[in-house]
Amino acid sequence: MRNNRPVVEVVRLGLVSYLEALQLQQVYMKRHGSGPAHALLLCQHPPVYTTGIRQKPYPAATLDHLRLLGAEVHQTNRGGLITFHGPGQLVCYPILNLSNFKKSVRWYVCELEKTVITVCRRFGIDAATSPHTGVWVRENKICAIGIHCSRYITSHGFALNCNTDLSWFENIVPCGIEDKGVTSLSAELLRDVSVEETVPLLLEAFKDQFGCRLTDGRTQKTE
């Protein structure tokens, strides 16, 4: 029945630091301890490079160089390698209990990819998946995906380039994938596509893809 669909609280954080968003994810993850408390955190970050789980740490000199460019650098427990977040990029952190959806991390990642592909197609952009995680327009990545899942509670998520300054990506090998590029909604459409324009399409696609109901939420304090 329609009313039995999971309810997901949409929390619009605006422009927040990466560490603040990380703390807020922990707050919303803990809420699942007393029952279903699904949330979708939407935000933008000041320039920041984040590294995911890998066998060897990145050389300190490399990370120092990135900091000198004016960006923060943080190590995370998400999947994937190094990527960039910055203004003009719609960053989405779904905090879901997959027990109320489907207990499959592979399914979850595929649903995220399908959600973003739907958004791109509603803009008239032919996006698709590839052997590499994320969403692609030809040989260029338009959306990076890196998630963490513990006891079927998800964190981290995906970042869709809207009108991001793509030159920040020139300082890294995004997600560790050689010989591939990056793109954005604005670059593909040759017009400015803001995060604000993109959010309604993203929410509609997310709701349809995950078969959920969305409600407006308020930011919680990180204390």
Backbone bond lengths (Angstrom), bond angles and torsions (degrees), N, CA, C in turn:
res aa  C-N    CA-C-N  psi(-1)  N-CA   C-N-CA  omega(-1)  CA-C   N-CA-C  phi
1 M - - - 1.456 - - 1.530 110.39 -
2 R 1.342 115.52 154.13 1.454 120.88 -176.77 1.521 112.39 -56.74
3 N 1.338 117.93 -42.59 1.461 121.26 -175.52 1.523 113.13 -73.17
4 N 1.334 116.95 -9.45 1.460 120.29 179.00 1.522 112.74 -87.92
5 R 1.328 116.49 -0.17 1.459 118.76 179.25 1.530 109.73 -69.09
6 P 1.338 117.03 143.09 1.473 119.01 177.78 1.528 111.19 -57.76
7 V 1.306 115.32 144.50 1.465 121.25 177.53 1.528 109.08 -99.51
8 V 1.317 116.54 127.34 1.460 122.02 -179.79 1.530 108.69 -117.21
9 E 1.323 115.76 124.08 1.462 121.93 179.93 1.525 109.80 -83.71
10 V 1.314 116.92 123.85 1.464 122.03 179.55 1.528 108.74 -92.67
11 V 1.325 116.09 120.54 1.466 122.00 -177.08 1.524 108.34 -117.27
12 R 1.316 116.11 114.68 1.464 121.87 -177.80 1.533 108.43 -95.20
13 L 1.300 116.44 108.08 1.461 121.31 -174.06 1.519 112.92 -90.93
14 G 1.327 117.95 -18.34 1.458 119.90 -175.45 1.510 111.06 73.46
15 L 1.336 116.24 -147.34 1.466 120.83 178.85 1.521 109.13 -88.33
16 V 1.322 117.21 113.45 1.468 122.20 -178.63 1.521 109.07 -134.17
17 S 1.312 116.12 154.27 1.459 120.07 177.31 1.527 109.89 -66.38
18 Y 1.321 114.94 157.53 1.462 118.85 179.86 1.522 111.07 -62.48
19 L 1.341 117.24 -41.60 1.460 119.84 -178.81 1.527 111.88 -65.92
20 E 1.320 117.32 -37.26 1.470 119.48 177.53 1.520 110.28 -63.97
21 A 1.323 116.74 -42.53 1.460 120.15 177.78 1.526 111.08 -63.68
22 L 1.328 116.31 -35.76 1.457 120.38 178.30 1.529 110.49 -64.46
23 Q 1.324 116.77 -42.22 1.467 121.35 177.61 1.527 111.27 -64.43
24 L 1.313 115.69 -40.70 1.464 119.11 179.82 1.527 111.55 -66.06
25 Q 1.331 116.16 -35.45 1.463 118.48 175.47 1.529 110.59 -59.56
26 Q 1.322 116.64 -41.08 1.463 120.19 178.66 1.530 110.94 -62.84
27 V 1.335 116.39 -40.90 1.469 120.55 178.10 1.523 110.50 -58.57
28 Y 1.316 115.72 -47.66 1.467 119.14 -176.81 1.530 111.71 -73.60
29 M 1.317 117.64 -30.24 1.464 119.68 175.74 1.524 110.86 -64.55
30 K 1.334 116.89 -40.71 1.470 120.79 -178.82 1.522 112.25 -64.58
31 R 1.312 117.22 -26.30 1.466 119.60 -179.71 1.523 111.74 -62.99
32 H 1.337 117.04 -25.90 1.460 119.92 -179.60 1.528 111.77 -67.95
33 G 1.329 117.85 -13.13 1.459 120.39 179.29 1.509 113.35 -65.35
34 S 1.338 117.01 -21.64 1.460 120.00 -179.89 1.526 112.47 -111.72
35 G 1.324 116.45 16.53 1.460 120.23 177.63 1.515 110.96 131.13
36 P 1.342 117.48 174.94 1.465 121.04 -179.06 1.521 111.07 -56.41
37 A 1.316 116.18 129.26 1.470 121.53 -179.74 1.524 108.24 -148.22
38 H 1.309 115.61 57.01 1.457 120.95 -175.41 1.527 110.82 -65.09
39 A 1.322 115.84 140.27 1.467 120.66 178.71 1.524 109.87 -143.25
40 L 1.309 114.76 151.67 1.458 122.03 174.09 1.523 106.89 -125.89
41 L 1.330 116.21 107.27 1.459 121.69 -178.06 1.523 108.74 -91.23
42 L 1.329 116.41 124.72 1.454 122.29 -179.46 1.520 108.88 -113.36
43 C 1.326 117.36 133.45 1.463 118.77 -178.74 1.516 111.04 -161.18
44 Q 1.331 113.51 175.69 1.453 123.50 165.84 1.525 106.85 -126.60
45 H 1.322 116.35 155.30 1.462 120.90 178.99 1.525 110.63 -119.42
46 P 1.335 116.98 148.21 1.464 118.95 163.42 1.530 107.66 -60.80
47 P 1.339 118.28 162.53 1.470 120.10 -176.26 1.538 112.89 -51.17
48 V 1.325 115.11 125.10 1.460 120.59 -179.07 1.529 109.30 -153.54
49 Y 1.315 115.82 136.87 1.463 121.80 171.76 1.524 107.48 -102.97
50 T 1.317 116.89 132.79 1.457 120.57 178.57 1.517 109.76 -123.31
51 T 1.318 115.41 140.87 1.459 120.98 178.52 1.520 108.97 -110.14
52 G 1.326 115.36 142.63 1.456 120.44 179.05 1.518 111.00 -99.60
53 I 1.314 115.31 -163.08 1.463 121.48 -178.26 1.529 109.70 -74.66
54 R 1.307 116.46 127.44 1.467 121.38 175.96 1.520 107.85 -149.66
55 Q 1.340 115.69 166.62 1.464 120.02 -174.57 1.523 112.37 -69.67
56 K 1.322 117.30 -39.02 1.454 120.87 -177.37 1.526 109.96 -120.27
57 P 1.325 117.57 144.81 1.468 119.94 177.66 1.529 110.47 -69.18
58 Y 1.324 115.78 153.31 1.455 119.49 175.77 1.530 109.58 -70.32
59 P 1.326 118.10 145.10 1.471 120.25 179.51 1.528 110.32 -57.37
60 A 1.304 115.95 137.88 1.463 120.64 -178.81 1.524 111.19 -58.88
61 A 1.334 117.17 -36.63 1.467 120.62 179.83 1.523 111.41 -62.37
62 T 1.328 116.08 -37.02 1.471 120.39 178.62 1.519 110.66 -65.04
63 L 1.322 116.85 -45.46 1.461 121.22 -178.91 1.523 110.78 -67.72
64 D 1.347 117.12 -37.50 1.459 120.72 177.70 1.531 110.47 -63.04
65 H 1.321 116.29 -39.75 1.466 120.61 178.78 1.526 110.42 -60.87
66 L 1.316 116.85 -42.38 1.470 120.41 179.76 1.522 110.85 -63.96
67 R 1.318 116.82 -38.17 1.467 120.39 178.36 1.530 111.04 -64.95
68 L 1.323 116.45 -36.67 1.462 120.60 179.69 1.525 111.63 -65.60
69 L 1.317 116.97 -20.15 1.461 121.07 177.98 1.533 112.01 -76.54
70 G 1.339 115.42 -9.18 1.467 119.38 179.23 1.506 113.81 102.95
71 A 1.316 117.45 13.55 1.466 121.56 -179.67 1.533 110.08 -112.04
72 E 1.323 115.36 153.00 1.452 119.36 169.71 1.524 108.68 -80.20
73 V 1.326 116.46 161.48 1.464 121.95 177.04 1.521 107.69 -135.38
74 H 1.335 116.44 127.85 1.462 120.09 -179.06 1.526 110.87 -137.64
75 Q 1.320 115.30 141.84 1.461 121.65 173.39 1.515 108.12 -91.81
76 T 1.332 117.11 140.39 1.465 121.40 -176.92 1.519 110.31 -129.86
77 N 1.338 115.17 173.96 1.465 120.62 177.08 1.522 111.83 -104.99
78 R 1.318 116.72 17.92 1.466 119.37 177.14 1.518 109.73 -80.48
79 G 1.321 115.86 167.23 1.451 120.45 172.29 1.525 110.26 -75.17
80 G 1.311 116.54 164.40 1.457 120.87 178.82 1.515 112.27 94.46
81 L 1.335 115.52 173.73 1.459 121.05 -177.77 1.522 109.57 -104.37
82 I 1.315 118.12 -133.43 1.459 120.02 -173.62 1.527 111.58 -89.82
83 T 1.326 116.51 142.09 1.458 121.37 175.33 1.515 109.07 -148.78
84 F 1.326 114.94 175.44 1.463 121.51 -177.94 1.519 110.29 -120.36
85 H 1.331 115.95 141.28 1.467 121.97 170.03 1.514 108.16 -125.16
86 G 1.329 116.04 142.42 1.452 119.10 179.09 1.510 111.67 -166.34
87 P 1.314 116.90 176.44 1.468 121.25 178.78 1.530 111.04 -54.75
88 G 1.325 115.69 144.11 1.455 119.91 -178.20 1.512 113.47 87.42
89 Q 1.320 115.80 3.92 1.466 121.35 178.31 1.526 107.84 -116.71
90 L 1.316 116.70 127.53 1.465 121.62 178.02 1.520 108.40 -85.22
91 V 1.332 115.44 108.66 1.463 121.54 -179.39 1.528 108.04 -100.39
92 C 1.317 115.90 129.14 1.462 121.77 -175.98 1.522 109.70 -125.08
93 Y 1.330 115.54 124.36 1.458 121.62 178.44 1.532 109.15 -115.67
94 P 1.330 118.38 94.75 1.473 119.94 175.87 1.532 109.70 -77.28
95 I 1.319 116.54 124.08 1.463 121.78 175.68 1.525 106.13 -108.56
96 L 1.314 115.62 89.49 1.465 121.89 -172.92 1.515 110.59 -118.71
97 N 1.306 115.44 152.29 1.464 121.14 167.84 1.524 106.49 -99.97
98 L 1.320 116.08 107.12 1.463 119.92 -175.90 1.520 112.67 -63.44
99 S 1.327 117.53 -13.87 1.465 120.02 175.92 1.514 111.14 -61.51
100 N 1.332 116.90 -24.64 1.460 121.45 179.00 1.521 112.50 -93.74
101 F 1.323 115.78 0.96 1.461 121.00 178.10 1.534 108.27 -122.76
102 K 1.319 116.25 -86.52 1.466 122.30 174.47 1.515 107.61 -151.84
103 K 1.326 117.19 129.50 1.466 121.42 -176.76 1.524 110.56 -78.14
104 S 1.310 115.29 70.27 1.462 120.52 -179.84 1.520 108.63 -152.62
105 V 1.326 116.57 116.33 1.455 120.69 178.26 1.526 110.00 -67.02
106 R 1.309 117.05 -38.99 1.471 120.06 178.70 1.525 109.99 -61.16
107 W 1.334 116.51 -44.43 1.469 120.47 177.59 1.528 109.82 -59.07
108 Y 1.320 116.28 -43.45 1.460 121.10 -176.97 1.528 111.07 -61.54
109 V 1.320 117.20 -47.86 1.456 120.53 179.51 1.527 110.52 -61.87
110 C 1.318 116.79 -41.17 1.470 120.48 178.42 1.527 111.24 -62.13
111 E 1.339 116.44 -38.30 1.469 119.81 179.23 1.527 110.80 -67.81
112 L 1.323 117.31 -36.88 1.461 119.78 175.70 1.523 110.28 -63.24
113 E 1.320 116.10 -44.62 1.468 119.61 178.96 1.524 110.76 -61.10
114 K 1.327 117.49 -43.94 1.462 120.85 -179.80 1.523 111.48 -64.27
115 T 1.331 116.22 -35.60 1.460 120.56 177.85 1.523 110.49 -60.82
116 V 1.327 116.43 -48.29 1.462 120.56 -178.25 1.530 110.88 -68.43
117 I 1.317 117.07 -38.42 1.469 120.50 177.65 1.526 109.95 -59.71
118 T 1.322 116.75 -40.63 1.468 120.52 177.63 1.518 111.17 -62.38
119 V 1.335 116.86 -43.44 1.465 120.42 177.85 1.527 110.19 -59.07
120 C 1.316 116.48 -47.82 1.464 120.40 -179.82 1.524 111.46 -59.98
121 R 1.306 117.00 -42.49 1.464 120.24 -178.63 1.515 111.95 -67.52
122 R 1.332 117.09 -30.94 1.461 119.85 176.19 1.514 111.73 -70.14
123 F 1.323 116.43 -19.16 1.461 121.61 171.68 1.530 111.14 -88.94
124 G 1.327 116.74 -4.12 1.451 120.38 -177.99 1.515 113.86 86.23
125 I 1.329 116.66 18.94 1.469 122.11 -179.71 1.516 109.22 -104.59
126 D 1.325 116.37 128.94 1.465 121.69 -179.35 1.526 109.05 -85.74
127 A 1.324 116.22 92.99 1.459 122.17 -179.48 1.525 109.80 -104.48
128 A 1.323 116.33 160.55 1.461 120.42 -177.19 1.522 109.74 -158.75
129 T 1.328 114.98 170.99 1.459 120.78 172.60 1.529 108.67 -88.53
130 S 1.323 115.18 175.00 1.459 121.21 177.16 1.523 106.30 -149.89
131 P 1.337 118.73 178.82 1.464 118.89 174.79 1.524 112.63 -58.06
132 H 1.329 116.81 -20.06 1.458 121.56 176.48 1.521 109.65 -92.09
133 T 1.332 116.46 145.14 1.456 120.40 178.17 1.520 109.98 -63.18
134 G 1.316 115.68 149.70 1.455 120.98 178.97 1.505 111.27 113.42
135 V 1.331 114.95 -175.09 1.459 121.39 179.67 1.520 107.98 -120.02
136 W 1.322 115.49 137.68 1.450 121.72 -169.75 1.529 111.74 -127.79
137 V 1.321 115.03 149.32 1.458 122.45 168.79 1.521 105.32 -118.70
138 R 1.323 114.57 104.10 1.459 121.14 -170.48 1.535 109.53 57.52
139 E 1.332 118.91 -120.74 1.466 121.07 -177.44 1.526 112.49 -97.02
140 N 1.324 117.21 11.66 1.454 121.14 -175.82 1.526 111.51 -116.41
141 K 1.317 115.51 132.71 1.464 120.25 -179.66 1.532 109.52 -81.56
142 I 1.308 116.24 129.19 1.462 121.78 177.82 1.523 111.46 -105.48
143 C 1.328 116.15 -19.08 1.459 120.85 -179.34 1.522 110.45 -146.70
144 A 1.321 115.71 123.99 1.464 121.36 176.43 1.521 109.82 -94.76
145 I 1.321 116.24 142.77 1.463 121.90 178.62 1.521 108.60 -126.63
146 G 1.315 116.06 129.40 1.459 121.77 175.51 1.514 108.34 -150.21
147 I 1.311 117.40 115.29 1.463 120.20 -172.72 1.528 111.44 -122.37
148 H 1.322 114.00 163.59 1.462 121.81 170.78 1.529 106.20 -130.17
149 C 1.327 116.03 143.55 1.457 119.58 179.72 1.527 108.87 -141.29
150 S 1.332 115.97 122.43 1.456 122.04 179.18 1.517 108.90 -129.28
151 R 1.319 116.24 120.10 1.461 121.79 -177.00 1.523 110.87 53.68
152 Y 1.329 114.45 37.56 1.459 124.38 178.28 1.518 114.03 68.78
153 I 1.341 117.52 12.40 1.454 120.79 171.95 1.527 107.39 -96.64
154 T 1.315 117.39 123.43 1.457 121.52 -175.22 1.529 111.43 -91.58
155 S 1.324 115.11 153.93 1.457 121.72 171.54 1.523 107.65 -150.93
156 H 1.338 115.52 179.17 1.471 121.73 -169.24 1.531 107.19 56.23
157 G 1.307 120.14 -155.90 1.462 117.82 -176.12 1.505 113.44 163.58
158 F 1.354 116.69 -123.28 1.461 119.21 -175.24 1.516 110.57 -142.57
159 A 1.328 115.07 160.72 1.459 122.09 -177.67 1.520 108.97 -135.21
160 L 1.320 115.82 116.38 1.468 122.41 -177.77 1.529 109.24 -102.19
161 N 1.317 116.45 122.80 1.460 121.02 179.67 1.528 110.14 -74.93
162 C 1.319 115.75 116.37 1.475 120.73 178.75 1.524 109.59 -99.50
163 N 1.327 117.00 -77.51 1.470 120.39 172.92 1.524 110.03 -125.27
164 T 1.313 114.76 41.94 1.463 123.37 179.22 1.530 111.72 -64.07
165 D 1.322 116.72 145.40 1.464 121.33 170.61 1.532 107.40 -74.37
166 L 1.320 116.13 102.09 1.467 120.89 -173.13 1.527 113.22 -71.68
167 S 1.318 117.65 -11.79 1.467 119.05 -179.21 1.526 112.14 -64.72
168 W 1.337 117.80 -22.66 1.467 120.75 177.01 1.537 111.44 -61.16
169 F 1.322 116.86 -29.30 1.458 120.37 -178.26 1.529 112.03 -73.71
170 E 1.328 117.07 -16.23 1.465 120.18 -177.42 1.524 112.04 -68.86
171 N 1.328 116.90 -14.58 1.462 120.82 -177.71 1.525 113.61 -88.83
172 I 1.332 117.20 -2.90 1.460 121.56 -177.45 1.523 109.50 -139.64
173 V 1.324 115.29 171.49 1.465 121.19 167.14 1.525 104.58 -100.54
174 P 1.351 117.74 97.10 1.466 119.85 -172.39 1.522 112.94 -53.44
175 C 1.330 114.72 124.85 1.459 121.92 178.51 1.523 112.61 58.06
176 G 1.333 116.43 18.27 1.454 120.54 176.64 1.506 115.25 72.47
177 I 1.338 117.75 16.89 1.467 121.45 -176.62 1.524 109.19 -101.72
178 E 1.313 116.10 113.94 1.466 121.47 -179.45 1.524 110.84 -75.78
179 D 1.346 115.62 155.51 1.468 122.92 171.76 1.529 113.78 60.66
180 K 1.325 116.64 25.29 1.459 120.88 174.57 1.523 108.26 -125.75
181 G 1.321 116.31 157.13 1.444 119.92 -179.38 1.517 112.15 -114.40
182 V 1.316 115.02 -173.12 1.458 121.47 175.55 1.523 108.45 -127.53
183 T 1.306 116.01 155.94 1.450 121.14 178.15 1.525 108.70 -146.89
184 S 1.312 116.00 -179.53 1.459 121.37 -179.62 1.518 109.26 -145.24
185 L 1.322 115.59 167.68 1.463 119.67 176.00 1.529 109.89 -59.24
186 S 1.336 116.49 -42.28 1.463 120.71 -179.56 1.524 111.78 -64.31
187 A 1.330 116.73 -42.66 1.460 120.31 -179.28 1.522 111.57 -64.44
188 E 1.329 116.14 -37.27 1.457 119.87 -178.82 1.523 112.02 -73.67
189 L 1.316 117.18 -35.63 1.468 121.09 -175.41 1.525 113.05 -94.80
190 L 1.340 116.21 -7.19 1.464 121.40 -179.58 1.528 111.81 57.33
191 R 1.322 114.99 37.63 1.463 121.92 173.53 1.521 107.54 -154.42
192 D 1.311 116.72 164.10 1.459 119.87 -179.01 1.525 110.31 -76.84
193 V 1.317 116.08 121.45 1.465 122.45 176.11 1.524 106.86 -118.09
194 S 1.307 116.78 110.30 1.463 121.05 -174.90 1.515 111.75 -85.67
195 V 1.326 115.03 164.62 1.464 120.79 172.62 1.515 110.01 -59.62
196 E 1.328 116.65 -41.53 1.473 120.90 -178.18 1.518 111.83 -61.02
197 E 1.324 117.49 -37.15 1.467 121.02 177.51 1.524 111.17 -69.72
198 T 1.315 116.15 -31.28 1.463 121.19 -173.49 1.526 112.94 -81.73
199 V 1.330 117.83 -32.24 1.463 121.41 -173.20 1.528 113.47 -54.30
200 P 1.348 120.75 -48.63 1.473 118.81 -178.90 1.527 113.38 -58.82
201 L 1.326 117.03 -38.59 1.465 120.18 178.61 1.521 110.83 -68.04
202 L 1.330 116.04 -37.73 1.469 119.87 178.44 1.513 110.62 -64.65
203 L 1.319 117.62 -44.65 1.469 120.65 -178.68 1.530 111.03 -63.91
204 E 1.306 116.90 -41.26 1.463 120.45 179.19 1.526 110.76 -63.86
205 A 1.330 116.47 -43.79 1.461 120.47 179.75 1.520 111.28 -66.57
206 F 1.332 117.26 -41.01 1.465 121.45 179.35 1.527 110.23 -62.79
207 K 1.315 116.62 -45.75 1.463 121.15 -179.82 1.526 111.09 -59.20
208 D 1.321 116.66 -45.05 1.459 120.63 -178.68 1.523 111.60 -69.35
209 Q 1.334 116.90 -42.15 1.459 120.46 -175.71 1.524 111.94 -68.66
210 F 1.331 117.03 -38.82 1.466 121.11 -176.98 1.528 112.77 -96.34
211 G 1.318 117.68 0.16 1.465 120.59 177.00 1.513 112.42 58.24
212 C 1.336 116.95 42.85 1.452 120.98 -175.56 1.523 111.12 -120.83
213 R 1.318 115.43 171.50 1.459 122.47 171.45 1.520 108.36 -107.53
214 L 1.315 116.61 142.84 1.458 121.37 -178.34 1.526 110.50 -109.36
215 T 1.335 115.67 139.30 1.454 121.42 174.23 1.523 108.62 -128.92
216 D 1.321 116.82 153.45 1.465 120.73 177.94 1.513 109.53 -80.56
217 G 1.323 116.09 134.68 1.460 121.15 179.99 1.512 111.27 -120.20
218 R 1.314 115.76 175.25 1.453 121.96 178.05 1.504 109.57 -118.59
219 T 1.306 115.78 149.56 1.458 121.00 178.27 1.517 110.88 -63.94
220 Q 1.330 116.63 134.79 1.452 120.26 175.08 1.526 110.25 -95.79
221 K 1.309 117.16 151.17 1.451 121.30 176.99 1.529 110.18 -70.52
222 T 1.318 116.05 152.91 1.469 120.14 -177.51 1.510 112.31 -95.14
223 E 1.336 117.36 -0.75 1.473 117.66 179.44 1.515 110.66 -65.15
